[in-house]
Each structure stands twice: as C-alpha cells, then as structure tokens.
Amino acid sequence: MTDIHNQIDTTVKNNDVVLFMKGNTDMPQCGFSGRSVQILQHLGVPFKDVNVLANDEIRQGIKDYTNWPTVPQLYVKGEFVGGADIMMEMYQSGELKQLMEEKGVVAA
Amino acid sequence: MAMTAPEIETFIKDALPDAVIEIKDLAGDGNHYSATVASSSFKGKSRVQQHQMVYAALKGNMGGVLHALALTTTVLEN
C-alpha cells in the first residue's frame, strides 16, 4: 500500500470522527463541505477536519481509499459513512444522530 | 468542460438500463446537478454502494468534469 494510503488509514483509524473536506471547519471552501461541517456541529459531534486542498496527494488518495470520487467524506470509527448527500439525507431522517450515539461519539 | 443532463442520463442508463432518472441543473453551468435515480439493481445495496454504482456509471467524470451531483437513490420495485 502507498504511503498516502497508510497516512489516510492511520488518520481514519486514530480519530473517532474525521471529515475530509475542502477548507477547514472555520473556513470551508465549498458549499458541500460547509454544509457537512454545519451538520456535525448541529449534532454536537467533535471531529477532526482534514483539508484536502492543502495536500494534493491526500485529495486524490482519499478518492482512491474508499472508491468515492468526491469530497467531503465522513468517517466514523474508521468506517466511511458517505459524502454530503448521504450525510444530509441521514441527518434529515435522524439516522446520523442515531449512528453517532450508537458509536458513542456524541452524548445521547 | 461540463456535462449536459442528457449525457449524464445516457451514462447512467447504459449501466442501469431500467433506471428511472430525474436530473435538475442546479447552476446552469453544466457542473452542478441534482439527480434522483431509481433502479432495481440497487436492491439489497447500502446507500454508499448505490451511489458508487451511479458514480461508476459516470466513468470517471464524477468529481472531474462533473463537479457536483447531489444524488438520491431509491430501489425500483418491479
């Protein structure tokens, strides 16, 4: 496996909640990334943001890592949850909150 | 570069012949669309897998030529 794959794998495995995004929490640089940050903040979920614009290797590597062509990408306890669409769909249906509670990354 | 709605529909239909597709152009720039795709091929697949099937149908255009595709997938019961 490539270095970048290992680096991403380590980040995903060592942090409960990781959001690979364009920009960062304070300054999202894409509407979808911004909306994803807001969803996590609304749920009160602490998360690690990774700015893929700051590193081209990560920007491409993350798409290969999980065979998902776009950013943002959300990972919870090492598992890929989805991109902005799926996050929004799950958030609106209450599934995302339930998932976070089940994984113990946010208080019930 | 950009894609037209018919092009997107053709790509998806090639991979998912029974797909019922609805595409909306969000920004008029050929780069930002929303699409709902219903297909019996999605049966038993997770949301992530369903979306990956649509992205695969788009043959690498997703995330490149096509910047944003707000996707909603549903299982088509036959």
N, CA and C atoms of all chains as a GROMACS GRO file, in nm:
protein
  558
    1MET      N    1   0.086  -0.119   0.000
    1MET     CA    2   0.000   0.000   0.000
    1MET      C    3   0.090   0.125   0.000
    2THR      N    4   0.037   0.229  -0.063
    2THR     CA    5   0.118   0.351  -0.074
    2THR      C    6   0.126   0.423   0.061
    3ASP      N    7   0.224   0.513   0.071
    3ASP     CA    8   0.236   0.593   0.194
    3ASP      C    9   0.108   0.670   0.222
    4ILE      N   10   0.056   0.730   0.115
    4ILE     CA   11  -0.060   0.817   0.135
    4ILE      C   12  -0.179   0.733   0.186
    5HIS      N   13  -0.187   0.612   0.136
    5HIS     CA   14  -0.296   0.524   0.180
    5HIS      C   15  -0.279   0.495   0.330
    6ASN      N   16  -0.156   0.467   0.370
    6ASN     CA   17  -0.131   0.440   0.512
    6ASN      C   18  -0.159   0.562   0.598
    7GLN      N   19  -0.121   0.678   0.546
    7GLN     CA   20  -0.141   0.803   0.622
    7GLN      C   21  -0.291   0.826   0.644
    8ILE      N   22  -0.367   0.805   0.538
    8ILE     CA   23  -0.513   0.824   0.548
    8ILE      C   24  -0.572   0.720   0.643
    9ASP      N   25  -0.526   0.596   0.624
    9ASP     CA   26  -0.575   0.486   0.707
    9ASP      C   27  -0.551   0.514   0.855
   10THR      N   28  -0.432   0.565   0.886
   10THR     CA   29  -0.398   0.596   1.025
   10THR      C   30  -0.489   0.706   1.079
   11THR      N   31  -0.506   0.810   0.998
   11THR     CA   32  -0.592   0.922   1.041
   11THR      C   33  -0.734   0.872   1.068
   12VAL      N   34  -0.784   0.791   0.979
   12VAL     CA   35  -0.922   0.742   0.991
   12VAL      C   36  -0.938   0.649   1.111
   13LYS      N   37  -0.832   0.571   1.137
   13LYS     CA   38  -0.843   0.472   1.247
   13LYS      C   39  -0.816   0.536   1.383
   14ASN      N   40  -0.735   0.645   1.385
   14ASN     CA   41  -0.696   0.704   1.514
   14ASN      C   42  -0.787   0.817   1.560
   15ASN      N   43  -0.887   0.850   1.483
   15ASN     CA   44  -0.980   0.956   1.523
   15ASN      C   45  -1.123   0.904   1.512
   16ASP      N   46  -1.204   0.928   1.614
   16ASP     CA   47  -1.341   0.876   1.613
   16ASP      C   48  -1.417   0.924   1.490
   17VAL      N   49  -1.413   1.057   1.469
   17VAL     CA   50  -1.489   1.116   1.357
   17VAL      C   51  -1.393   1.202   1.275
   18VAL      N   52  -1.386   1.174   1.145
   18VAL     CA   53  -1.296   1.251   1.056
   18VAL      C   54  -1.377   1.301   0.936
   19LEU      N   55  -1.359   1.428   0.905
   19LEU     CA   56  -1.424   1.483   0.786
   19LEU      C   57  -1.317   1.533   0.690
   20PHE      N   58  -1.299   1.462   0.581
   20PHE     CA   59  -1.209   1.510   0.476
   20PHE      C   60  -1.289   1.612   0.396
   21MET      N   61  -1.239   1.733   0.386
   21MET     CA   62  -1.319   1.842   0.330
   21MET      C   63  -1.231   1.940   0.253
   22LYS      N   64  -1.299   2.031   0.184
   22LYS     CA   65  -1.227   2.141   0.118
   22LYS      C   66  -1.230   2.260   0.212
   23GLY      N   67  -1.112   2.300   0.256
   23GLY     CA   68  -1.104   2.407   0.355
   23GLY      C   69  -1.098   2.344   0.493
   24ASN      N   70  -1.132   2.422   0.596
   24ASN     CA   71  -1.136   2.363   0.731
   24ASN      C   72  -1.261   2.413   0.802
   25THR      N   73  -1.278   2.368   0.926
   25THR     CA   74  -1.401   2.395   1.000
   25THR      C   75  -1.433   2.544   1.003
   26ASP      N   76  -1.329   2.625   1.026
   26ASP     CA   77  -1.352   2.769   1.037
   26ASP      C   78  -1.373   2.834   0.901
   27MET      N   79  -1.312   2.773   0.798
   27MET     CA   80  -1.324   2.835   0.663
   27MET      C   81  -1.345   2.727   0.556
   28PRO      N   82  -1.466   2.672   0.552
   28PRO     CA   83  -1.495   2.576   0.445
   28PRO      C   84  -1.484   2.645   0.310
   29GLN      N   85  -1.433   2.574   0.211
   29GLN     CA   86  -1.414   2.641   0.079
   29GLN      C   87  -1.499   2.576  -0.029
   30CYS      N   88  -1.610   2.516   0.015
   30CYS     CA   89  -1.702   2.457  -0.083
   30CYS      C   90  -1.834   2.441  -0.012
   31GLY      N   91  -1.943   2.466  -0.083
   31GLY     CA   92  -2.076   2.460  -0.022
   31GLY      C   93  -2.104   2.328   0.045
   32PHE      N   94  -2.067   2.220  -0.024
   32PHE     CA   95  -2.096   2.087   0.032
   32PHE      C   96  -2.014   2.064   0.160
   33SER      N   97  -1.888   2.106   0.157
   33SER     CA   98  -1.805   2.090   0.277
   33SER      C   99  -1.862   2.174   0.392
   34GLY      N  100  -1.901   2.295   0.358
   34GLY     CA  101  -1.956   2.384   0.461
   34GLY      C  102  -2.080   2.325   0.526
   35ARG      N  103  -2.165   2.268   0.440
   35ARG     CA  104  -2.290   2.212   0.493
   35ARG      C  105  -2.261   2.091   0.582
   36SER      N  106  -2.160   2.014   0.544
   36SER     CA  107  -2.125   1.895   0.623
   36SER      C  108  -2.073   1.936   0.761
   37VAL      N  109  -1.994   2.043   0.764
   37VAL     CA  110  -1.943   2.093   0.893
   37VAL      C  111  -2.061   2.136   0.981
   38GLN      N  112  -2.154   2.206   0.920
   38GLN     CA  113  -2.270   2.254   0.999
   38GLN      C  114  -2.348   2.137   1.057
   39ILE      N  115  -2.365   2.032   0.979
   39ILE     CA  116  -2.439   1.914   1.027
   39ILE      C  117  -2.371   1.857   1.151
   40LEU      N  118  -2.240   1.841   1.144
   40LEU     CA  119  -2.168   1.782   1.258
   40LEU      C  120  -2.174   1.875   1.379
   41GLN      N  121  -2.167   2.005   1.353
   41GLN     CA  122  -2.174   2.100   1.464
   41GLN      C  123  -2.313   2.099   1.527
   42HIS      N  124  -2.416   2.090   1.441
   42HIS     CA  125  -2.554   2.084   1.493
   42HIS      C  126  -2.573   1.962   1.584
   43LEU      N  127  -2.509   1.852   1.545
   43LEU     CA  128  -2.522   1.728   1.624
   43LEU      C  129  -2.431   1.731   1.748
   44GLY      N  130  -2.344   1.834   1.753
   44GLY     CA  131  -2.253   1.844   1.869
   44GLY      C  132  -2.146   1.736   1.867
   45VAL      N  133  -2.109   1.694   1.744
   45VAL     CA  134  -2.011   1.586   1.732
   45VAL      C  135  -1.870   1.646   1.714
   46PRO      N  136  -1.779   1.622   1.810
   46PRO     CA  137  -1.642   1.668   1.789
   46PRO      C  138  -1.580   1.588   1.674
   47PHE      N  139  -1.506   1.656   1.587
   47PHE     CA  140  -1.449   1.582   1.474
   47PHE      C  141  -1.316   1.643   1.431
   48LYS      N  142  -1.237   1.561   1.362
   48LYS     CA  143  -1.110   1.609   1.306
   48LYS      C  144  -1.135   1.646   1.160
   49ASP      N  145  -1.101   1.769   1.122
   49ASP     CA  146  -1.116   1.807   0.981
   49ASP      C  147  -0.980   1.793   0.911
   50VAL      N  148  -0.986   1.745   0.788
   50VAL     CA  149  -0.864   1.733   0.707
   50VAL      C  150  -0.889   1.811   0.578
   51ASN      N  151  -0.807   1.913   0.556
   51ASN     CA  152  -0.826   1.999   0.438
   51ASN      C  153  -0.755   1.936   0.318
   52VAL      N  154  -0.832   1.877   0.225
   52VAL     CA  155  -0.769   1.809   0.111
   52VAL      C  156  -0.707   1.909   0.013
   53LEU      N  157  -0.747   2.035   0.024
   53LEU     CA  158  -0.689   2.134  -0.068
   53LEU      C  159  -0.545   2.167  -0.030
   54ALA      N  160  -0.511   2.134   0.094
   54ALA     CA  161  -0.375   2.166   0.140
   54ALA      C  162  -0.275   2.059   0.095
   55ASN      N  163  -0.324   1.949   0.042
   55ASN     CA  164  -0.233   1.839   0.006
   55ASN      C  165  -0.292   1.759  -0.110
   56ASP      N  166  -0.237   1.777  -0.229
   56ASP     CA  167  -0.291   1.710  -0.349
   56ASP      C  168  -0.288   1.558  -0.337
   57GLU      N  169  -0.187   1.509  -0.268
   57GLU     CA  170  -0.176   1.362  -0.254
   57GLU      C  171  -0.297   1.309  -0.176
   58ILE      N  172  -0.333   1.382  -0.069
   58ILE     CA  173  -0.450   1.339   0.010
   58ILE      C  174  -0.576   1.358  -0.073
   59ARG      N  175  -0.580   1.468  -0.150
   59ARG     CA  176  -0.700   1.497  -0.230
   59ARG      C  177  -0.731   1.382  -0.325
   60GLN      N  178  -0.629   1.326  -0.389
   60GLN     CA  179  -0.651   1.211  -0.478
   60GLN      C  180  -0.659   1.081  -0.397
   61GLY      N  181  -0.573   1.073  -0.298
   61GLY     CA  182  -0.564   0.950  -0.218
   61GLY      C  183  -0.695   0.914  -0.150
   62ILE      N  184  -0.766   1.017  -0.105
   62ILE     CA  185  -0.891   0.988  -0.031
   62ILE      C  186  -0.996   0.931  -0.127
   63LYS      N  187  -0.989   0.971  -0.253
   63LYS     CA  188  -1.087   0.920  -0.351
   63LYS      C  189  -1.057   0.774  -0.383
   64ASP      N  190  -0.928   0.740  -0.385
   64ASP     CA  191  -0.891   0.600  -0.411
   64ASP      C  192  -0.918   0.514  -0.288
   65TYR      N  193  -0.895   0.575  -0.169
   65TYR     CA  194  -0.903   0.499  -0.043
   65TYR      C  195  -1.037   0.428  -0.029
   66THR      N  196  -1.144   0.498  -0.074
   66THR     CA  197  -1.274   0.436  -0.049
   66THR      C  198  -1.359   0.429  -0.176
   67ASN      N  199  -1.287   0.449  -0.291
   67ASN     CA  200  -1.358   0.445  -0.420
   67ASN      C  201  -1.481   0.537  -0.420
   68TRP      N  202  -1.450   0.664  -0.378
   68TRP     CA  203  -1.557   0.765  -0.374
   68TRP      C  204  -1.499   0.890  -0.439
   69PRO      N  205  -1.559   0.939  -0.547
   69PRO     CA  206  -1.492   1.038  -0.631
   69PRO      C  207  -1.494   1.182  -0.581
   70THR      N  208  -1.564   1.207  -0.471
   70THR     CA  209  -1.574   1.349  -0.431
   70THR      C  210  -1.540   1.369  -0.284
   71VAL      N  211  -1.529   1.493  -0.251
   71VAL     CA  212  -1.509   1.538  -0.113
   71VAL      C  213  -1.625   1.633  -0.085
   72PRO      N  214  -1.682   1.642   0.033
   72PRO     CA  215  -1.633   1.587   0.159
   72PRO      C  216  -1.663   1.438   0.173
   73GLN      N  217  -1.590   1.378   0.265
   73GLN     CA  218  -1.612   1.239   0.303
   73GLN      C  219  -1.610   1.229   0.456
   74LEU      N  220  -1.711   1.160   0.510
   74LEU     CA  221  -1.721   1.145   0.656
   74LEU      C  222  -1.686   1.002   0.698
   75TYR      N  223  -1.603   0.991   0.800
   75TYR     CA  224  -1.567   0.860   0.857
   75TYR      C  225  -1.600   0.862   1.005
   76VAL      N  226  -1.664   0.754   1.052
   76VAL     CA  227  -1.694   0.742   1.195
   76VAL      C  228  -1.639   0.607   1.240
   77LYS      N  229  -1.550   0.611   1.338
   77LYS     CA  230  -1.486   0.490   1.392
   77LYS      C  231  -1.428   0.406   1.278
   78GLY      N  232  -1.359   0.474   1.189
   78GLY     CA  233  -1.288   0.404   1.082
   78GLY      C  234  -1.374   0.361   0.965
   79GLU      N  235  -1.505   0.389   0.972
   79GLU     CA  236  -1.594   0.345   0.863
   79GLU      C  237  -1.642   0.463   0.780
   80PHE      N  238  -1.641   0.445   0.648
   80PHE     CA  239  -1.690   0.550   0.558
   80PHE      C  240  -1.841   0.558   0.569
   81VAL      N  241  -1.894   0.678   0.601
   81VAL     CA  242  -2.039   0.695   0.615
   81VAL      C  243  -2.099   0.747   0.484
   82GLY      N  244  -2.032   0.844   0.424
   82GLY     CA  245  -2.083   0.897   0.298
   82GLY      C  246  -2.031   1.036   0.268
   83GLY      N  247  -2.082   1.091   0.156
   83GLY     CA  248  -2.048   1.228   0.120
   83GLY      C  249  -2.157   1.322   0.167
   84ALA      N  250  -2.159   1.440   0.109
   84ALA     CA  251  -2.251   1.544   0.156
   84ALA      C  252  -2.397   1.501   0.140
   85ASP      N  253  -2.429   1.436   0.030
   85ASP     CA  254  -2.568   1.397   0.006
   85ASP      C  255  -2.617   1.299   0.113
   86ILE      N  256  -2.536   1.195   0.132
   86ILE     CA  257  -2.578   1.091   0.227
   86ILE      C  258  -2.582   1.149   0.368
   87MET      N  259  -2.485   1.236   0.401
   87MET     CA  260  -2.488   1.299   0.535
   87MET      C  261  -2.618   1.376   0.554
   88MET      N  262  -2.655   1.453   0.451
   88MET     CA  263  -2.777   1.534   0.462
   88MET      C  264  -2.900   1.445   0.475
   89GLU      N  265  -2.907   1.342   0.390
   89GLU     CA  266  -3.021   1.250   0.392
   89GLU      C  267  -3.034   1.183   0.529
   90MET      N  268  -2.919   1.138   0.583
   90MET     CA  269  -2.920   1.070   0.713
   90MET      C  270  -2.952   1.168   0.825
   91TYR      N  271  -2.901   1.291   0.809
   91TYR     CA  272  -2.925   1.394   0.913
   91TYR      C  273  -3.074   1.424   0.920
   92GLN      N  274  -3.136   1.442   0.802
   92GLN     CA  275  -3.278   1.478   0.799
   92GLN      C  276  -3.366   1.364   0.850
   93SER      N  277  -3.322   1.240   0.830
   93SER     CA  278  -3.405   1.126   0.874
   93SER      C  279  -3.376   1.089   1.019
   94GLY      N  280  -3.271   1.151   1.077
   94GLY     CA  281  -3.238   1.120   1.217
   94GLY      C  282  -3.139   1.004   1.228
   95GLU      N  283  -3.107   0.942   1.113
   95GLU     CA  284  -3.017   0.826   1.116
   95GLU      C  285  -2.876   0.864   1.161
   96LEU      N  286  -2.833   0.986   1.122
   96LEU     CA  287  -2.696   1.027   1.152
   96LEU      C  288  -2.678   1.043   1.304
   97LYS      N  289  -2.777   1.107   1.365
   97LYS     CA  290  -2.773   1.126   1.512
   97LYS      C  291  -2.767   0.988   1.580
   98GLN      N  292  -2.853   0.898   1.530
   98GLN     CA  293  -2.859   0.763   1.588
   98GLN      C  294  -2.725   0.692   1.573
   99LEU      N  295  -2.666   0.705   1.453
   99LEU     CA  296  -2.536   0.641   1.428
   99LEU      C  297  -2.431   0.694   1.526
  100MET      N  298  -2.428   0.826   1.542
  100MET     CA  299  -2.328   0.887   1.631
  100MET      C  300  -2.347   0.838   1.774
  101GLU      N  301  -2.473   0.826   1.814
  101GLU     CA  302  -2.500   0.780   1.952
  101GLU      C  303  -2.458   0.634   1.967
  102GLU      N  304  -2.493   0.554   1.867
  102GLU     CA  305  -2.457   0.410   1.873
  102GLU      C  306  -2.305   0.392   1.878
  103LYS      N  307  -2.234   0.479   1.806
  103LYS     CA  308  -2.088   0.466   1.803
  103LYS      C  309  -2.023   0.535   1.923
  104GLY      N  310  -2.109   0.599   2.003
  104GLY     CA  311  -2.059   0.662   2.125
  104GLY      C  312  -1.972   0.784   2.101
  105VAL      N  313  -1.996   0.854   1.992
  105VAL     CA  314  -1.913   0.972   1.967
  105VAL      C  315  -1.986   1.101   2.003
  106VAL      N  316  -2.114   1.083   2.048
  106VAL     CA  317  -2.187   1.201   2.096
  106VAL      C  318  -2.282   1.153   2.205
  107ALA      N  319  -2.306   1.243   2.301
  107ALA     CA  320  -2.395   1.204   2.411
  107ALA      C  321  -2.537   1.190   2.359
  108ALA      N  322  -2.611   1.095   2.414
  108ALA     CA  323  -2.749   1.071   2.365
  108ALA      C  324  -2.839   1.188   2.407
  109MET      N  325  -1.490   2.258  -1.912
  109MET     CA  326  -1.564   2.138  -1.961
  109MET      C  327  -1.689   2.123  -1.874
  110ALA      N  328  -1.788   2.061  -1.925
  110ALA     CA  329  -1.911   2.043  -1.848
  110ALA      C  330  -1.985   1.922  -1.908
  111MET      N  331  -2.091   1.888  -1.846
  111MET     CA  332  -2.173   1.776  -1.898
  111MET      C  333  -2.316   1.826  -1.911
  112THR      N  334  -2.388   1.768  -2.006
  112THR     CA  335  -2.530   1.805  -2.019
  112THR      C  336  -2.613   1.699  -1.946
  113ALA      N  337  -2.735   1.736  -1.910
  113ALA     CA  338  -2.823   1.642  -1.841
  113ALA      C  339  -2.844   1.515  -1.926
  114PRO      N  340  -2.872   1.529  -2.056
  114PRO     CA  341  -2.889   1.408  -2.138
  114PRO      C  342  -2.765   1.317  -2.136
  115GLU      N  343  -2.646   1.378  -2.135
  115GLU     CA  344  -2.523   1.297  -2.131
  115GLU      C  345  -2.519   1.215  -2.001
  116ILE      N  346  -2.551   1.281  -1.891
  116ILE     CA  347  -2.550   1.212  -1.761
  116ILE      C  348  -2.651   1.098  -1.765
  117GLU      N  349  -2.768   1.128  -1.819
  117GLU     CA  350  -2.875   1.025  -1.824
  117GLU      C  351  -2.829   0.906  -1.908
  118THR      N  352  -2.763   0.934  -2.020
  118THR     CA  353  -2.717   0.825  -2.108
  118THR      C  354  -2.617   0.736  -2.037
  119PHE      N  355  -2.521   0.801  -1.969
  119PHE     CA  356  -2.420   0.724  -1.895
  119PHE      C  357  -2.489   0.630  -1.795
  120ILE      N  358  -2.584   0.686  -1.721
  120ILE     CA  359  -2.647   0.606  -1.615
  120ILE      C  360  -2.731   0.495  -1.676
  121LYS      N  361  -2.804   0.529  -1.784
  121LYS     CA  362  -2.890   0.427  -1.849
  121LYS      C  363  -2.807   0.312  -1.906
  122ASP      N  364  -2.688   0.344  -1.957
  122ASP     CA  365  -2.601   0.238  -2.012
  122ASP      C  366  -2.569   0.135  -1.906
  123ALA      N  367  -2.548   0.186  -1.784
  123ALA     CA  368  -2.506   0.093  -1.676
  123ALA      C  369  -2.628   0.034  -1.604
  124LEU      N  370  -2.736   0.117  -1.597
  124LEU     CA  371  -2.856   0.073  -1.523
  124LEU      C  372  -2.976   0.086  -1.617
  125PRO      N  373  -2.995  -0.008  -1.708
  125PRO     CA  374  -3.096   0.006  -1.814
  125PRO      C  375  -3.237   0.036  -1.764
  126ASP      N  376  -3.272  -0.014  -1.646
  126ASP     CA  377  -3.411   0.007  -1.601
  126ASP      C  378  -3.425   0.134  -1.517
  127ALA      N  379  -3.317   0.212  -1.511
  127ALA     CA  380  -3.318   0.328  -1.420
  127ALA      C  381  -3.422   0.431  -1.460
  128VAL      N  382  -3.492   0.481  -1.358
  128VAL     CA  383  -3.582   0.596  -1.376
  128VAL      C  384  -3.505   0.715  -1.320
  129ILE      N  385  -3.477   0.812  -1.405
  129ILE     CA  386  -3.383   0.919  -1.369
  129ILE      C  387  -3.449   1.055  -1.381
  130GLU      N  388  -3.422   1.141  -1.282
  130GLU     CA  389  -3.469   1.279  -1.291
  130GLU      C  390  -3.350   1.369  -1.259
  131ILE      N  391  -3.316   1.457  -1.350
  131ILE     CA  392  -3.197   1.541  -1.330
  131ILE      C  393  -3.238   1.688  -1.330
  132LYS      N  394  -3.185   1.763  -1.236
  132LYS     CA  395  -3.209   1.908  -1.231
  132LYS      C  396  -3.074   1.979  -1.242
  133ASP      N  397  -3.072   2.082  -1.323
  133ASP     CA  398  -2.950   2.162  -1.336
  133ASP      C  399  -2.954   2.269  -1.227
  134LEU      N  400  -2.861   2.262  -1.132
  134LEU     CA  401  -2.867   2.350  -1.015
  134LEU      C  402  -2.810   2.489  -1.043
  135ALA      N  403  -2.714   2.496  -1.137
  135ALA     CA  404  -2.647   2.625  -1.150
  135ALA      C  405  -2.641   2.674  -1.295
  136GLY      N  406  -2.687   2.591  -1.388
  136GLY     CA  407  -2.685   2.636  -1.528
  136GLY      C  408  -2.547   2.639  -1.588
  137ASP      N  409  -2.448   2.579  -1.517
  137ASP     CA  410  -2.311   2.582  -1.570
  137ASP      C  411  -2.265   2.445  -1.617
  138GLY      N  412  -2.357   2.349  -1.618
  138GLY     CA  413  -2.320   2.215  -1.665
  138GLY      C  414  -2.230   2.143  -1.568
  139ASN      N  415  -2.222   2.195  -1.446
  139ASN     CA  416  -2.129   2.140  -1.350
  139ASN      C  417  -2.196   2.098  -1.220
  140HIS      N  418  -2.312   2.152  -1.194
  140HIS     CA  419  -2.382   2.128  -1.067
  140HIS      C  420  -2.522   2.078  -1.096
  141TYR      N  421  -2.545   1.953  -1.068
  141TYR     CA  422  -2.676   1.892  -1.092
  141TYR      C  423  -2.724   1.823  -0.965
  142SER      N  424  -2.854   1.801  -0.959
  142SER     CA  425  -2.907   1.706  -0.861
  142SER      C  426  -2.977   1.599  -0.944
  143ALA      N  427  -2.976   1.478  -0.894
  143ALA     CA  428  -3.038   1.367  -0.970
  143ALA      C  429  -3.100   1.268  -0.873
  144THR      N  430  -3.216   1.219  -0.912
  144THR     CA  431  -3.273   1.106  -0.838
  144THR      C  432  -3.268   0.988  -0.935
  145VAL      N  433  -3.221   0.876  -0.887
  145VAL     CA  434  -3.208   0.756  -0.970
  145VAL      C  435  -3.274   0.639  -0.898
  146ALA      N  436  -3.368   0.577  -0.966
  146ALA     CA  437  -3.434   0.458  -0.909
  146ALA      C  438  -3.402   0.340  -0.999
  147SER      N  439  -3.360   0.232  -0.939
  147SER     CA  440  -3.326   0.114  -1.019
  147SER      C  441  -3.342  -0.012  -0.934
  148SER      N  442  -3.381  -0.119  -1.000
  148SER     CA  443  -3.396  -0.246  -0.926
  148SER      C  444  -3.258  -0.301  -0.889
  149SER      N  445  -3.155  -0.255  -0.960
  149SER     CA  446  -3.019  -0.302  -0.930
  149SER      C  447  -2.972  -0.258  -0.792
  150PHE      N  448  -3.040  -0.159  -0.736
  150PHE     CA  449  -2.998  -0.109  -0.603
  150PHE      C  450  -3.046  -0.200  -0.490
  151LYS      N  451  -3.135  -0.291  -0.523
  151LYS     CA  452  -3.194  -0.377  -0.419
  151LYS      C  453  -3.085  -0.446  -0.336
  152GLY      N  454  -3.097  -0.433  -0.201
  152GLY     CA  455  -3.003  -0.501  -0.111
  152GLY      C  456  -2.871  -0.429  -0.097
  153LYS      N  457  -2.857  -0.315  -0.164
  153LYS     CA  458  -2.731  -0.241  -0.155
  153LYS      C  459  -2.745  -0.125  -0.055
  154SER      N  460  -2.635  -0.092   0.010
  154SER     CA  461  -2.638   0.023   0.103
  154SER      C  462  -2.641   0.150   0.018
  155ARG      N  463  -2.673   0.262   0.086
  155ARG     CA  464  -2.677   0.392   0.014
  155ARG      C  465  -2.542   0.418  -0.052
  156VAL      N  466  -2.434   0.395   0.024
  156VAL     CA  467  -2.300   0.420  -0.030
  156VAL      C  468  -2.279   0.335  -0.155
  157GLN      N  469  -2.316   0.209  -0.149
  157GLN     CA  470  -2.297   0.121  -0.266
  157GLN      C  471  -2.382   0.166  -0.384
  158GLN      N  472  -2.504   0.211  -0.355
  158GLN     CA  473  -2.591   0.259  -0.463
  158GLN      C  474  -2.527   0.380  -0.531
  159HIS      N  475  -2.479   0.474  -0.450
  159HIS     CA  476  -2.417   0.594  -0.509
  159HIS      C  477  -2.291   0.554  -0.587
  160GLN      N  478  -2.216   0.457  -0.534
  160GLN     CA  479  -2.093   0.415  -0.604
  160GLN      C  480  -2.128   0.355  -0.740
  161MET      N  481  -2.243   0.288  -0.749
  161MET     CA  482  -2.285   0.231  -0.877
  161MET      C  483  -2.311   0.342  -0.977
  162VAL      N  484  -2.374   0.450  -0.930
  162VAL     CA  485  -2.402   0.563  -1.021
  162VAL      C  486  -2.271   0.630  -1.061
  163TYR      N  487  -2.181   0.649  -0.963
  163TYR     CA  488  -2.053   0.713  -0.996
  163TYR      C  489  -1.975   0.626  -1.097
  164ALA      N  490  -1.983   0.495  -1.078
  164ALA     CA  491  -1.911   0.405  -1.171
  164ALA      C  492  -1.968   0.420  -1.312
  165ALA      N  493  -2.100   0.438  -1.318
  165ALA     CA  494  -2.166   0.453  -1.449
  165ALA      C  495  -2.116   0.579  -1.520
  166LEU      N  496  -2.077   0.677  -1.441
  166LEU     CA  497  -2.033   0.805  -1.500
  166LEU      C  498  -1.887   0.799  -1.545
  167LYS      N  499  -1.827   0.682  -1.530
  167LYS     CA  500  -1.695   0.653  -1.590
  167LYS      C  501  -1.592   0.763  -1.564
  168GLY      N  502  -1.572   0.796  -1.440
  168GLY     CA  503  -1.462   0.886  -1.405
  168GLY      C  504  -1.494   1.033  -1.422
  169ASN      N  505  -1.611   1.064  -1.476
  169ASN     CA  506  -1.645   1.206  -1.492
  169ASN      C  507  -1.682   1.271  -1.359
  170MET      N  508  -1.727   1.188  -1.266
  170MET     CA  509  -1.774   1.242  -1.138
  170MET      C  510  -1.654   1.294  -1.058
  171GLY      N  511  -1.666   1.418  -1.016
  171GLY     CA  512  -1.557   1.475  -0.937
  171GLY      C  513  -1.453   1.541  -1.027
  172GLY      N  514  -1.461   1.514  -1.156
  172GLY     CA  515  -1.369   1.577  -1.251
  172GLY      C  516  -1.447   1.676  -1.334
  173VAL      N  517  -1.492   1.631  -1.451
  173VAL     CA  518  -1.571   1.717  -1.540
  173VAL      C  519  -1.699   1.761  -1.469
  174LEU      N  520  -1.756   1.666  -1.397
  174LEU     CA  521  -1.881   1.695  -1.326
  174LEU      C  522  -1.846   1.725  -1.181
  175HIS      N  523  -1.858   1.854  -1.144
  175HIS     CA  524  -1.812   1.892  -1.010
  175HIS      C  525  -1.906   1.843  -0.900
  176ALA      N  526  -2.035   1.864  -0.923
  176ALA     CA  527  -2.127   1.831  -0.814
  176ALA      C  528  -2.251   1.761  -0.869
  177LEU      N  529  -2.284   1.648  -0.808
  177LEU     CA  530  -2.408   1.578  -0.843
  177LEU      C  531  -2.474   1.537  -0.711
  178ALA      N  532  -2.573   1.618  -0.670
  178ALA     CA  533  -2.644   1.585  -0.546
  178ALA      C  534  -2.734   1.467  -0.578
  179LEU      N  535  -2.701   1.354  -0.521
  179LEU     CA  536  -2.762   1.228  -0.565
  179LEU      C  537  -2.857   1.171  -0.460
  180THR      N  538  -2.972   1.124  -0.508
  180THR     CA  539  -3.066   1.050  -0.423
  180THR      C  540  -3.100   0.922  -0.496
  181THR      N  541  -3.081   0.809  -0.432
  181THR     CA  542  -3.109   0.682  -0.500
  181THR      C  543  -3.219   0.606  -0.426
  182THR      N  544  -3.302   0.538  -0.502
  182THR     CA  545  -3.408   0.455  -0.441
  182THR      C  546  -3.418   0.324  -0.518
  183VAL      N  547  -3.470   0.224  -0.449
  183VAL     CA  548  -3.484   0.093  -0.513
  183VAL      C  549  -3.615   0.092  -0.592
  184LEU      N  550  -3.604   0.052  -0.717
  184LEU     CA  551  -3.721   0.041  -0.804
  184LEU      C  552  -3.778  -0.099  -0.786
  185GLU      N  553  -3.899  -0.106  -0.730
  185GLU     CA  554  -3.960  -0.240  -0.710
  185GLU      C  555  -4.023  -0.283  -0.842
  186ASN      N  556  -3.987  -0.404  -0.892
  186ASN     CA  557  -4.053  -0.442  -1.020
  186ASN      C  558  -4.158  -0.548  -1.000
   0.00000   0.00000   0.00000
